[in-house]
Amino acid sequence: MLGRAWACLAAVAALLLAWPGHAAGPPRPEIWLTPFAPYAAPGDERHGAPDYFDLFEPAAAWAVSAARTKVFKIYRDQAVLMPDDRLKAIIDRVRDRHLALAMESNILIETSACGPGVGKFWPITPVLERLKRLGADLRYLALNEPLTGGHAATGPNACRASIEAVAADTAAALKPLWAVYPALQVGDIEPIGVFGGITDWPEQIGRWMAAYQAATGRPLAFMQADTVWGRDWKHDLLALARITRAAHIPFGVLYDGDFTELSDADWAADTARYASEVEDGLGLHPDQVNFQTWDEWPQHSLPDRDFTTMTGMVRAYLRPRTALTRLDATRFRLTDERGAPIAGAALTIEQHDDPPDGPLLPQRMEGEVPQHAVSALFALRVNAECTCPRAPVDLVLSGIRYGDGGPAFAWDLAAWTRAAPAAVRPADDGSERAMEVRDPPGTPLVLNGPSFPVRAGAHFDLRFGWAVSRASSGAGYAALIFLGADGIEVRRTLHRLATTWRQVGSVTTDADGVARWPGAAGTRSLALSYAGTVAYRATMREF
């Protein structure tokens, strides 16, 4: 698949150590870095990068990426849970590297009208006082979705307050913080792609920015989009950028994975792909980019010469951009950000055929069986248990094979054709039994297979095949759901529905950056990708 080709890029690029200077091109954004520390709230089973604290050693191997990073951000839980010596080490080393310190936190105050959760939190003045006591020069506070939590969220405890009421609540919570840090710059992070039923979400964020300024007497220092990549996000992201810049507020995007990754390389590949979709695909160049994670990946923060690590992702991003264009039916051109040709570059060509016409492509999920898991089941979710676009689904799926060193398990999925006959029917991929799923837009489909025993702590390997239409991309996922002895879910490993691309060729650019592939003529769904080098950033383009 195209996404996994990016992982190969990251693995190869990790071997390359040199880094060139920048060519002239689009303005370079401010770079923020937000790794996930091995400190989380009680009951949170996520684990941050084991080498997180190595970032703060004087000779830590991220000099290149650190030199171009402006802001290092921590989470509120870190500032609460870390012992003084750990937290002070971060504060001191961030200052030594001439980075600005930021913290992300919820901000809305609990009220009798709205219960905790849905974005509500206790005041954080004691947290800032602790940072001040330890010598922190806290420059930025990133609010964690106050408009979403106070105004847009639904559910039994949701406030559904007016935008003006949320602004007043936020202003009241911020007033004591400015007494601790008078120059503290406060910005906001809001989701994009999560509210399928709200047609004017970017405009609501625009009204929120104005209400915030009226309530506090200060404009937001920035607006950063937390994009839900599996949804229909592109229109709203462009609209939010336009509205934010019209208000003369810096606009940023969080670059991260989509929580389906199973390794550092997966995370780096997906993050690079989403950055390319924003900047190369949409032509949108944010004022700020925030490389951030609150997931278990990546497990490595260092070194930055390895493009699969957290700091390596920054260094990979710093390379000059590249672009692919189509000249005619069979010719394509690769250029750098100045428009100069890139010669001798290998381009991978992939093609997509909507099911049932295309072949089933092998898929793989692997990792470590969680502790306390005794069994698992293979599942499919379409427009259910996810923030998924309301899209029509058309896919063909073949049987699974699971192994973890114990008895192997295989299943042909035939039972699902009886469980949901309106949406699932038998299909034949020419080699083994398979099923075809056709589901109208927005119709929830929840399918669970039979459970089978697993070995806690063992390495698991699950394989199946599928063909996914372009319209279905992001509308759901396959999952391996691990269960405890009580039958309650321990964890699920996701494999997101994504357009299935199959490699059909490769070509090399000539001295003019041009490559010709005769098979492109008449092909409707074609994708070209360039793996990049230490000198140039990777890129991909669908035609």
N, C-alpha and C positions, 0 to 999 in steps of 0.2 A: 504494500500500500504506500501511497505517497507520503503519509505522515511518518512511516517507519523509515523511509529513505532519508529523512532528515536525521534520524538517529544515527545512521551510518556516517552522515556528514559530521556529526558531533564527535563521534569516536575517532574519525580520521584527523579532524582538526585538532583534537586533543594532543596529538603528537607534535604539533608545530609550535614553535616557541616564539618566533619573531613577530613583531607587530609594526605595521607601517604608519606613517603619518597620515593625516586626513587630506583627501582631495577636496576641492571646492565643490559645493553642492547645496542641498537644502540645509537650512539652519539646524545646528545640532541642539537637541533638547537637553534640559537639565536631567541628570540621571539620579534617581533615588534607588536605594538598595534596602530591602526589608527581608532578611533571612528569618527563619523560624528557629528560635532558641529552644534548647531542651528544658524549658520551664513552661508549664501550662497550668490552667486552673485545676483544682482537685476534681478527679473523675474524668479528666480529658485524657484519652488514651493515645493521642498523637505524640510523636516524639520528634523533636527538632534534630537538626544536623549534629552528629556527635562531635564534629570538629568546629562547631560554632565559635567557641572561645579562642580557637587558634587564630581567628581573624584579628584578635587584639594583641597578639604577640608583636613586638617591634619589627621583626624581620619576616612577618607573614607574607606569603607569596601571592600578593594581589596588588603590587605596586602600579601596574598599568591601569587596571580598572579603578583603583582607588584614586588615581590622579585625575580621572574624568568624572568621578562620582561627586555629586554636590551634597547629598543628604543621606544620612544613615538613620533608618527608622527602627524603633523598637515597639513592642506591644505593651499595653498597660500591664498585663499579667507579669511580664518580666520585671517591671519596675516595682511590683508588689511582692513577688515571690523570691526574687534573687537575694542572696545575702549581700551585705554592704560591699564586701571585697570584690565580688563578681560584678556587681553593678557599677562600682567605681572604676573598675578596669575598663569597662566599655566606655564610660564617660571620658576617662583620661585618654584612651587610645583614639577615640573619635576626634577629640580635640587635637591630638598630636598629628593626625593625618589631615587636619584642616577641613574636616567634614562638619556640616551642620547636623545637629541632633534633632530628631523628630520623634514623636510618640503618637501612636494611634489608640483611640479609646472611644467607647460609647460616651455620651454626654448628657442625654435627657434625664431629668430628675424624676424619681418615682412620685406618683400622685395617687390620691384615693380613687381617682376616676379610671386609671389604667394600671394594670398589674405589671410586675416586672417581666422581663422577657421582651419580645417584640421591640427591641432597641432601647428599653428603659435600663437605667443603671444608677448606681449610687454616686454621689459627688466624688470627684477625683482630686479635690484640693490637697488632701494629705499625701497623695502620690507625688504631686508637683513639689510639695514642701520637702519631701524626702530627696527628690532629685536635686533641689536647691541646696540642701544640707550637704550632699555629696559632691557639690561643686559643678553640677551640670549647667551648661549654657543651653537650655532648651529653646530652640528657635521656632519649631513648628509643632502644632497640634493638629493631627488629622482626625476629623470627626468620622465616626463609623456609622454612616447611613442614618443620620437623624431624621431626614425627611421620610425615608422609607419606614423607619420604625414608628415615628410619631404620626404620620399622615396616611401612608399608602398601604401598610401591612394590614392583613385581615386575620380574623381568628377571634376566639372568645376574649382575649385580653387586649386586643388591639385598640389603640386610642381613637384612630380615625379623626384626629384633631385637624383643625384648619391649618393651612400653611402659616398663617400669621401667629397662631397659638404655638406651633412648634418653634417658630423663630423667637417668640417671647420666652418660652421654656429654655431654649438654648442660651439666650442672652443672660438669663438669671443664673444658669449653671456656670457660664464663663466669667461672670463678674469677679468672683473670688480668685479665679485663676490668674486674671490679669493683675490682681493685687500681688501675687507671688512673682509673676513674670510679666511686667508691664509691656514689654516689646514682643510678647508671644504672638506669632502669626498663626492664625487659625484658618484651616481649609477644610474641605469636605470630600468624602468619597461616597458616591452613590452608584447603585447597580444599573447596568444597561443590558437589556435583553431579557429581563426577568418578568416584566409586567406585560404579558401578552394582551390583557384586556384593557389596558390604559393606552389610548391612542395618542395622548398628548404628554407623555411622560417627560420628554426633554423640555417642553414648555412649562410644565409644573416645576421642574428644577430651576428654570429661569425665574419664575415667580418667587421661589424659595430664596434664591440668591438676593433678590431685591428686598424681600421681607427680612432676611438676616441682616442686611446692611441697615435697614430702617430701625431694627430692634437694638442692634449693638453699636451703631454709629461707625462701623468699620466694614469695608468690603471683605468678602472671603479672600484669603490669600491664594487659593487655588481651588479648582474643581477637578477631581480625578475620577475617571470612569472605571468601575469594577465590572468588566464585561463578562457576561455569561456566554461563553463562546459557543455552546451548543444550541443557542437560540438564534432568532432572527434579529441580529444586533446592529447591522451595518447602517441602516437608515437612521436609527436613533443616535448612534455614535456620531455620525456626521452632523445631525441636527444639534446635539448637545455641544459639539465643538463650536459650531457657528454661534449659538446663543451665548456660550460662555465668553468667547472672544469679543462678541459685541458688547458685553458688559465689562470689558477690559480686565478680565480675570484670567490668569494662566490656566490653560487646559492640559490635563494629563490623562494618561491611560495606564492602568496596571497591566503589566505583561506577566502572565503566569500560565500554568497548565489548566486542564479542565477536570482534574480529579479522576481521570481514568488511567493515569500513567502507572507503570509498574517498575520504573527504574529511573535513575538520574538521566540516562540518555533519552528516555521517553519524554521526560519533563523538558529537557533542553530542546528536543526536536519540536514538541508541540508549542512551546513558548516562542521559538524562532518562527514557526509557521504562522502563529497568530500575529506576531509583530509584522511579518511580511504582508499578511492580509490587510492590516491596518494601513501600512505605509506604502507598500508597492501596489496592492490591489485597489485601495480606496484613494491613494494619493494624499492621505491625511498625515500630517507631520505634527505630533503633539509638542507642546511647549515643555512638558515633563513626561518622562517615562519612568515607571516605578517597577523594578524587577522585584516581585514580592511572592512569598509563599506562606501558607499556613497549613500546608499539607506535609506528609512525610517525605516528599521529594522536593528538591534533591537532598540526598543524604550527605553530600559533600559541599562544603563552602569553598574549599581551596583545592588546588592552586588555580589562578586565573588563566594559566596557559592550557588548562584542560577545559574545553568548551562545554562539558557536561556539568560543571560545578556551578554554584550560584554566582561566584565572581567571574567564572569563565564565561557565563552567559552574557555578562556585561561586556567583557572584552570581545566576545564574538560580535556583539551588536555594534561595537565601535568601528568595525571595519567599514570601508566605503561601500555604499549601496550598489546594487547592480539591477539591471532591468532587462526583461525579455519582451520583444515586440515581434509581431508577425508582419512580414513584408508582403507576402502573397500566399497562394494556396500551399506552397511547399517550402518556403524559405522563412527562417527566423533569425533574429539578430540579438546578440548579447552585448550590452554596453555598461560602462560604469556611470556613476551619477553625474559626470560631466558630459555624457553622451559619447565618450571615446570607446571604440570597439575593444572587446576583449578576445584576443586570439587564442587558439589552442585549448579552448574550454570544452569539457565534455558535458553534453546535455542529455538528460534522461527523458525519454518520451513515454508517456503513459496514456492509455485509452480507457474510456468507460462505456459499458453497454448496460442499459437498464435491464433488470431481470424481467422475464426469464431468459432473455437473449444471451446475456453474458455468462461466462463460466463462474463457478463458485471459487472464490479465492480463500486460501487457508488463513485461519486466524488462530492466535495463540494468546493465552493468559497464563502467566506463571508468577510465582512468588512464594511466600512462606505461609503455611497454614497457621492461623492465629492460635495462641495458647487458649485452652479451654474449649476449643472446637472439637466436636466428636463426629460431626456429619456435615454434609453440604448438599446443595442442589443447584442445578443449572436453571436459570430463569430468563425470561424475556419481558421487558417492560416497554410498552409503546404508549406515549402520551399519558403516562401514569408514573407516580412516585419520582417525578423529575420536573425540573423547570425546562420543559421541552416546547418547541414550536408546534403550533397546531397545524401539522402538515400531514398530507396523505402518505401512507407508508406502503411501500412495495419492496419486498425483499424475499429472497430464497435462502433457506437455512438448512444445513445438513447436520447429521448427528454428531454428538460430542464424544470425546475420549478423554478420560481423566486418569492421572497417575500421580502418586506421591511416594512410591517405594513400597506401598502395601498392595493389596489386591486392586487391579485396574478396574475401571468402570467405563462402560460404553452404553450409549442410548441413542435410539434412532429417531426420537421426537414424534413418532406416529401418534402417541396419545393426545398430543395437542390438536390434531385435526378433529378429534372427537370432543375435546374440551371447548373449543371455540370454532364451530363449523362455519359461522358466518364470516370469519376473518381468515381462517387457516384451512388450507386444503393440501392434499398430497402433491408433490412435485417430483420430477425425476431429473437429476443432474447428469445422468448417463453412467454413473458408477455406483451410487448408493442411494438409499432412501433419503428424501429430503422433504421439506414443507415450504409452501409459499404463503406469505402473510400479506394480505391486502387489507388495509384498515382506512376508513374515511378520516378526514382531518379532525383531530381533536378527540377521536373515540378512544377511551382508555382500554388497554389490553394488558392483562396481568396473567402471565403463564408461569407456572412452577413445575419443574420436573420432579421425579422421584428422588428422595434423599439416598445418600450412599455414605459409607464410613470414610473418615479421613484421619490422618496421623498428625496430631498437634506438633507444631514446630518443624515439620518436614517441608522440603521444597516440593511445590506442586506444579504440574504442567497440564493444562487443559487445552484441547484443540478442537476446532470445528471449522466449518466452511460457510461462507455466505456471499451473496451478491446483493448490494444495496443500491437503490436508485438514488439519483442526485436529489430528488425532491424529499427523500426520506432522511437525509443527513441531519443528525441531531435530534430526531423525533423520539428517541428512546435509547435503550441499551440492552445488551446481554449482560448477565451477572452470574457470578459464582457466589452463592450466599452460604456462609458458614454458620452452623448452628451449634449451640451448647448442649449439654446433657439434658437440659430442661426444654429443648426444642426452640429456644428463643434465639433470634439472630445475634451473632457475635460480630460479624463484619461482612460486608459484601465488596467484592472486587468487580469493577465495572469495565465494560468494553463498549464504548459508545458507537451507536449507529453512525457510520460515516461512509460517504461515497466510495465504492470499491473501484480503484484504479489498478490496471494491470500493465506492467511494463511491456512495450511492444517494440522498442528500439532505442538506440543511442547514436548520437552524432557529435562531431567536433567542429567548432567554429573555425573559419579561415582567418586570414589576416585582417579582413574587414569585420570580423565578429559575426559572420553570417554562416549558418548551417542549413543544409537542405535535407529534407526527408520526404521522398516521393509519396510515402504512405499517408501523409497528412491530407492530401487532396481528397475531398469528399467525406472526411471524418468529422462527425458532429461534435463529439466530446473528447477533447484532447488536452493534455496537460504537459507542460515542459518544466523541468526543474534543473537548476544549476547548484551543485553541491558546495560551491565556494572554495576558497583557499584561505590561507592566513592573510592574503592581501585583499581579498574581496569577500563581501557578505554573500551568503546563499540567497537564492530567490526562486520563486515558482510562479507560474502563470497558467490559468486555464483559458482555453480558446474554444 
